[in-house]
Amino acid sequence: MRLRLARCTSADLHAWTGLTGPQMQHLVGQLWDIAPDTGRGRPWALPFADRVLLVVLSYRTNLTMQQLGFLFGISHAAAHRVITRLAEPLAQLLGPPPTDRRELWVVDGTLIPVHDQRRTAKSKNYRRSVNVQVVCRARDRRVVAVGDAWPGNRNDIVVFRETLAKTLPDHPRLSGDGGYRGCDRIRTPRRGPDGRIIKDRIYHRFRKRRAVAEHTIARLKDHQILRQCRRRRDAINHAVAGVAALHNLKLDIR
């Protein structure tokens, strides 16, 4: 079996990758601008567009290298080289955060089960997982930034302080849930003198904002690689940022 982008129908492409034809073509052009073929060294077994399709398909389905190699008619080692080559450029497409300080941003953490035990820890939901912080824009659920993976037994505020707090520009309208209480950069629910959350009209509006981050993370986890990640070391961070870039691409090009 030899899967090729030129032979894919629109329905098949959307079912396999979650992208439409125009979105896929735009992605191919963006990645070519960042990491074009140099024409030197060992030639690739697949054309550039098919290599992009392989990477997106691997993120969407989380197939093994042997399965991907069988689908595209190449060896599993060649499939691994393709993903290793394009994973970091795809992560770079996430880009820097927007500069509009009037926008409302919402931050939340999510646990991702990962096989690499050097980066994971036992958490409340998984035997081995990492904690990743996600910041999204409330207006359209666009991912603003994602943090590096930390062991899954760390609290959200600890992971935020060690990752995004050091790289994310100061933003006056950054909102989070009660797990970020004590962080000056994040607005959390108001509490009374007894320490309990004041459940008034403002709190109900706050809950709706928090749901935006939860829904955004749910859309990111449509990509099966974030449900059982077999990547190692920095490849975990590249996978999360790459999925976020694909999510933003679907918002930019309908």
C-alpha positions as CSV (number, residue, x, y, z in Angstrom):
1,M,0.0,0.0,0.0
2,R,1.3,3.4,-0.9
3,L,-0.6,6.4,0.6
4,R,0.0,9.6,-1.3
5,L,-1.4,13.1,-0.9
6,A,-2.2,13.5,-4.6
7,R,-4.5,10.4,-4.5
8,C,-6.4,11.4,-1.3
9,T,-10.0,12.6,-1.7
10,S,-11.2,15.5,0.5
11,A,-13.2,13.2,2.7
12,D,-10.3,10.8,3.2
13,L,-7.9,13.6,4.0
14,H,-10.2,15.1,6.6
15,A,-10.9,11.7,8.2
16,W,-7.2,10.9,8.4
17,T,-5.7,14.3,9.4
18,G,-8.6,16.5,10.4
19,L,-7.5,19.0,7.7
20,T,-9.1,20.1,4.5
21,G,-7.3,20.3,1.2
22,P,-6.6,24.1,1.3
23,Q,-5.4,23.7,4.9
24,M,-3.0,20.9,4.0
25,Q,-1.6,22.8,1.0
26,H,-1.1,25.9,3.2
27,L,0.7,23.7,5.8
28,V,3.0,22.2,3.1
29,G,3.9,25.7,2.0
30,Q,4.7,26.9,5.5
31,L,6.9,24.0,6.3
32,W,8.7,24.3,3.0
33,D,9.6,27.9,3.9
34,I,11.0,26.8,7.2
35,A,12.7,23.5,6.2
36,P,13.0,23.1,2.4
37,D,14.9,20.3,0.8
38,T,18.5,21.2,0.2
39,G,19.2,18.6,-2.4
40,R,22.2,17.3,-0.6
41,G,22.8,14.1,1.2
42,R,20.7,11.0,1.0
43,P,17.5,11.5,-1.0
44,W,14.2,11.2,0.7
45,A,11.9,8.2,-0.1
46,L,8.9,10.4,-0.3
47,P,8.1,13.8,-1.9
48,F,7.9,16.7,0.5
49,A,4.1,16.9,0.5
50,D,3.8,13.2,1.4
51,R,6.3,13.7,4.2
52,V,4.1,16.4,5.7
53,L,1.1,14.1,5.3
54,L,2.9,11.4,7.2
55,V,3.7,13.7,10.1
56,V,0.2,15.0,10.4
57,L,-1.2,11.5,10.1
58,S,1.1,10.3,12.8
59,Y,-0.1,13.0,15.2
60,R,-3.7,12.4,14.4
61,T,-3.7,8.6,14.7
62,N,-0.6,7.8,16.7
63,L,0.2,4.9,14.5
64,T,3.5,3.1,15.1
65,M,6.5,3.6,12.7
66,Q,5.9,0.1,11.3
67,Q,2.3,1.0,10.5
68,L,3.2,4.3,9.0
69,G,5.9,2.7,6.9
70,F,3.5,0.1,5.6
71,L,0.9,2.8,4.7
72,F,3.4,4.9,2.7
73,G,5.4,2.0,1.3
74,I,8.7,2.9,3.1
75,S,10.7,1.4,5.9
76,H,9.9,2.2,9.5
77,A,13.3,3.8,9.8
78,A,12.5,6.2,6.9
79,A,9.2,7.1,8.6
80,H,11.1,7.9,11.8
81,R,13.5,10.1,9.9
82,V,10.7,12.0,8.3
83,I,9.0,12.7,11.7
84,T,12.3,13.7,13.3
85,R,13.1,16.1,10.4
86,L,9.7,17.9,10.4
87,A,8.5,17.7,14.0
88,E,10.5,20.8,15.1
89,P,9.6,23.0,12.1
90,L,6.0,22.1,12.6
91,A,6.3,23.2,16.3
92,Q,7.8,26.5,15.2
93,L,4.6,27.3,13.3
94,L,2.9,28.0,16.6
95,G,4.8,31.3,16.6
96,P,5.1,34.0,19.3
97,P,2.1,35.1,21.4
98,P,-0.1,37.9,20.0
99,T,0.7,41.4,21.4
100,D,-2.9,42.7,21.8
101,R,-3.1,43.3,25.6
102,R,-6.9,43.8,25.5
103,E,-7.6,40.1,24.7
104,L,-8.6,37.7,27.4
105,W,-6.3,34.7,27.8
106,V,-7.1,31.6,29.8
107,V,-4.6,29.1,31.1
108,D,-5.1,25.5,32.2
109,G,-3.0,22.4,32.6
110,T,-3.5,18.9,31.1
111,L,-2.0,15.5,31.8
112,I,-0.6,13.6,28.9
113,P,0.4,9.9,29.3
114,V,3.9,9.4,28.1
115,H,6.1,6.3,27.8
116,D,9.4,8.1,28.5
117,Q,9.7,7.5,32.3
118,R,12.6,10.0,32.6
119,R,10.1,12.8,32.1
120,T,7.0,11.4,33.8
121,A,5.6,10.7,37.2
122,K,2.6,8.9,38.7
123,S,-0.4,11.3,38.6
124,K,-4.0,11.2,39.7
125,N,-5.3,10.0,36.3
126,Y,-2.4,8.1,34.7
127,R,0.4,5.8,35.8
128,R,3.0,7.8,33.9
129,S,2.2,11.3,32.6
130,V,3.5,14.8,32.1
131,N,1.8,18.1,32.9
132,V,1.6,20.6,30.1
133,Q,0.3,24.2,30.5
134,V,-1.8,25.6,27.7
135,V,-2.8,29.3,27.2
136,C,-5.6,30.0,24.8
137,R,-7.4,33.2,23.6
138,A,-11.0,33.3,24.9
139,R,-12.4,35.0,21.9
140,D,-11.8,32.2,19.4
141,R,-10.0,29.4,21.3
142,R,-6.7,30.0,19.6
143,V,-3.7,28.5,21.3
144,V,-1.4,31.3,22.4
145,A,1.4,29.3,24.0
146,V,2.2,25.8,25.4
147,G,4.7,25.1,28.1
148,D,7.3,22.4,28.3
149,A,6.4,19.0,29.7
150,W,6.9,18.5,33.4
151,P,6.3,15.4,35.6
152,G,2.5,14.8,36.0
153,N,2.6,14.9,39.8
154,R,3.5,18.6,39.9
155,N,0.7,21.2,40.6
156,D,-0.4,23.5,37.8
157,I,1.0,26.6,39.5
158,V,4.4,25.0,39.9
159,V,4.6,24.0,36.3
160,F,3.4,27.4,35.1
161,R,6.0,29.2,37.2
162,E,8.8,27.0,35.8
163,T,7.8,27.1,32.2
164,L,5.4,29.7,30.7
165,A,6.0,32.3,33.4
166,K,9.6,32.5,32.2
167,T,8.8,32.8,28.5
168,L,5.3,34.2,28.2
169,P,5.1,38.1,28.1
170,D,3.3,39.8,30.9
171,H,-0.4,40.0,30.1
172,P,-2.9,42.0,32.1
173,R,-5.9,39.7,31.3
174,L,-4.7,36.2,32.1
175,S,-7.3,34.0,33.9
176,G,-7.0,30.6,35.5
177,D,-8.8,28.3,37.9
178,G,-8.2,27.9,41.7
179,G,-5.1,25.8,41.0
180,Y,-3.2,29.0,40.2
181,R,-4.1,30.7,43.5
182,G,-1.1,32.7,44.7
183,C,0.3,33.6,41.3
184,D,0.2,37.3,40.8
185,R,0.1,37.1,37.0
186,I,-3.1,35.0,36.9
187,R,-6.6,36.1,37.9
188,T,-8.3,33.4,40.0
189,P,-11.8,33.2,41.5
190,R,-12.4,35.7,44.3
191,R,-12.5,34.3,47.8
192,G,-14.1,35.5,51.0
193,P,-12.6,36.0,54.5
194,D,-13.2,32.3,55.2
195,G,-11.1,31.3,52.1
196,R,-14.1,29.9,50.1
197,I,-14.9,31.0,46.6
198,I,-17.5,33.7,46.3
199,K,-20.1,32.2,44.0
200,D,-21.7,35.3,42.6
201,R,-22.5,36.5,39.1
202,I,-18.8,37.2,38.5
203,Y,-17.9,33.7,39.4
204,H,-20.4,32.3,36.9
205,R,-18.8,34.4,34.1
206,F,-15.5,33.1,35.3
207,R,-16.6,29.5,34.9
208,K,-17.6,30.1,31.3
209,R,-14.1,31.5,30.6
210,R,-12.5,28.5,32.2
211,A,-14.6,26.2,30.0
212,V,-12.9,27.8,26.9
213,A,-9.6,26.4,28.0
214,E,-11.1,23.0,28.7
215,H,-12.8,22.8,25.3
216,T,-9.5,23.9,23.6
217,I,-7.6,21.2,25.3
218,A,-10.3,18.7,24.3
219,R,-9.8,19.7,20.6
220,L,-6.1,19.3,20.9
221,K,-6.6,15.8,22.3
222,D,-8.5,14.9,19.1
223,H,-4.9,14.1,18.1
224,Q,-4.2,10.7,19.5
225,I,-0.6,11.4,20.1
226,L,-1.7,13.5,23.1
227,R,-3.5,10.5,24.6
228,Q,-0.6,8.0,24.5
229,C,2.6,9.7,23.5
230,R,5.6,7.5,22.6
231,R,8.0,10.4,21.9
232,R,11.1,11.0,24.0
233,R,12.9,14.0,25.4
234,D,12.3,17.2,23.5
235,A,10.2,15.4,21.0
236,I,7.3,15.4,23.5
237,N,7.4,19.3,23.5
238,H,7.6,19.3,19.7
239,A,4.6,17.1,19.5
240,V,2.5,19.3,21.8
241,A,3.5,22.5,20.0
242,G,2.9,20.9,16.6
243,V,-0.6,19.8,17.5
244,A,-1.3,23.4,18.8
245,A,-0.1,24.8,15.5
246,L,-2.4,22.4,13.6
247,H,-5.3,23.6,15.8
248,N,-4.6,27.2,15.0
249,L,-4.3,26.4,11.3
250,K,-7.8,25.1,11.3
251,L,-9.0,28.3,12.9
252,D,-7.2,30.5,10.4
253,I,-8.3,28.6,7.2
254,R,-11.8,27.4,7.2
